[in-house]
Amino acid sequence: MNRSSRWLTALSLALCAATTQAEPISAEITARLKGGVGGITTLPNGQLVIGYHPFYAPEQKVGLLNATRDDTTPYPSAEWQTCKKADGSQKDPNTCLNWVLGLHTDAKGVLWLLDSGQAEPRITPKLVAWNTHKNQLERIVPIPAPASLPESQHNDFVVDLKHQVIVIADEAIATGPVGDKAALVVVDLKTGQSRRLLQGHDSVMPDMNRPITVDEGKPGAKAIKVYVGVDGIALDHKSEWLYFAPLNKGKMFRIRMKDLLNKRVSAGQLAAKVETYADKPNNGGLSIDRKGNLYLTEVGERAVGIIPADTRQYRRFAAAPDMVWPDGVIYAQDGFMYTGAAQLPMAAPLNDGKAENKPPYLVYRFKPLAPGIAGF
C-alpha cells in the first residue's frame, strides 16, 4: 500500500469512527411502572429506589423497585408516604414525605430525600436522611426561610461528604411558570444551617427567550412557556467542581466548592467565581462520571446527552423513541446509568388540556463512557 492509500484509509477510518460516535446509542427499557418517574437512586446493594414525580401528586412518593420491575414497594414504609392522617389532619412533618423529587444515597449508605413541602398540607422544606444499613431514620434537616422562599421548588442536590454539605438546586417555580428567584442552597450538615446563594445571577436564571421545546422538527412539535431556573446539578468525585445549569438555558456553569463555601466572600465576589463551562440544550437532570464527562437529560427531545470533559462539545449520547421527558439521571452499581420518562409534555396542564400521559412509565438504562458514583 502506497503512502497516499494509507492516508486515505486512515482518513476513512477516522470519518467512520466520528460518524459512529455521533450516533446516540439506544437506551434499553429496564422497568415499566404505573406512575411517572422523577428521581432515581440506588441502595448500597444496587436495588433501585424510584421517586415518583410530584407533578402527578402520587400517593406513593418513593418506592423500591420490585423484582418483576413493574411496581414498587413504598420506602422507607407506607406510613412515610403521606403527611395527612386518616381524618385529613396533618401529621408531624418529621414523620412523613410531602413533595419529593430529588433523592440520592451517599457513600455511607444514607438515603437523602429532598422534600420541598409543596403538597397540601404544605410543610417547611426539609432533607430526610434514612440510614439504609440500620433501616431507621438518621436525621431531619429543615430548610426554613430565608433559605427557602414561597417560590422555592427544591429540585435536585449533591452530597459532599468531604466538606459536610449538601448543595440544592432551587428552580423556584412553585408559585408560577417563571423561576426568576432561582438559587443554590447550601446546607451545612454539621450545624444544620442553610444559606441561599447566587439568587438573581445569570448562572441560575432561566432564559426568557428560550421556552421548553418538544420534538423539534417532528409532527406534534410544540413550545411550552415554562421557564425553569437552576435544575441540573452535579459534583465531581473529588468534590472540587460543582456543575449546574437552569433548564431553560443554553449554557452549563461551574464553580469551585472552596469558593462556594467561603463565607468571607461577598455576593459579587462569589458571582465572579462562576465559570461558563459549555454550551448545552435545555436539560433537566445532570450526572457526572469519574472522568469528568457530564450527562444531561434533554427533556424535550427523548434523549440523554453528554458533554465530554476533553472537548466540552455537547452531543446526544443515548436515546429511545418513548423516552418522553427523561428527568433525573444517575449511575448505579451495575455499571449502567438510569433515567425515567416522566411524560410531562403529554400531561393535560402542558398539553392544551388534553391528558395523553398513561402507564406504563418507562425506566431506561445505558452504559456511560466511564464509571460514575453510585447513587448520583
HELIX and SHEET records of a PDB file:
HELIX    1   1 ARG A    3  ALA A   22  1                                  20    
HELIX    2   2 PRO A   54  TYR A   56  5                                   3    
HELIX    3   3 ALA A   78  GLN A   81  5                                   4    
HELIX    4   4 PRO A   93  THR A   95  5                                   3    
HELIX    5   5 MET A  257  LEU A  260  1                                   4    
HELIX    6   6 ALA A  267  ALA A  272  1                                   6    
HELIX    7   7 LEU A  344  MET A  346  5                                   3    
HELIX    8   8 ALA A  348  LEU A  350  5                                   3    
SHEET    1   A 5 ILE A  25  SER A  26  0                                        
SHEET    2   A 5 ARG A 315  ALA A 319  1                                        
SHEET    3   A 5 ALA A 303  ILE A 307 -1                                        
SHEET    4   A 5 LEU A 294  GLU A 298 -1                                        
SHEET    5   A 5 LEU A 286  ILE A 288 -1                                        
SHEET    1   B 4 GLU A  28  LEU A  33  0                                        
SHEET    2   B 4 TYR A 361  PHE A 366 -1                                        
SHEET    3   B 4 MET A 337  ALA A 341 -1                                        
SHEET    4   B 4 PRO A 326  TYR A 331 -1                                        
SHEET    1   C 4 VAL A  37  THR A  42  0                                        
SHEET    2   C 4 LEU A  48  TYR A  52 -1                                        
SHEET    3   C 4 VAL A  62  LEU A  65 -1                                        
SHEET    4   C 4 THR A  72  PRO A  74 -1                                        
SHEET    1   D 4 VAL A 100  THR A 105  0                                        
SHEET    2   D 4 VAL A 110  ASP A 115 -1                                        
SHEET    3   D 4 LYS A 126  ASN A 131 -1                                        
SHEET    4   D 4 GLN A 136  PRO A 142 -1                                        
SHEET    1   E 4 HIS A 154  ASP A 160  0                                        
SHEET    2   E 4 VAL A 165  ASP A 170 -1                                        
SHEET    3   E 4 ALA A 183  ASP A 188 -1                                        
SHEET    4   E 4 SER A 194  LEU A 197 -1                                        
SHEET    1   F 2 ILE A 212  VAL A 214  0                                        
SHEET    2   F 2 LYS A 222  ILE A 224 -1                                        
SHEET    1   G 4 VAL A 230  LEU A 235  0                                        
SHEET    2   G 4 TRP A 241  PRO A 246 -1                                        
SHEET    3   G 4 LYS A 251  ARG A 256 -1                                        
SHEET    4   G 4 GLU A 275  ASP A 279 -1                                        
END                                                                             
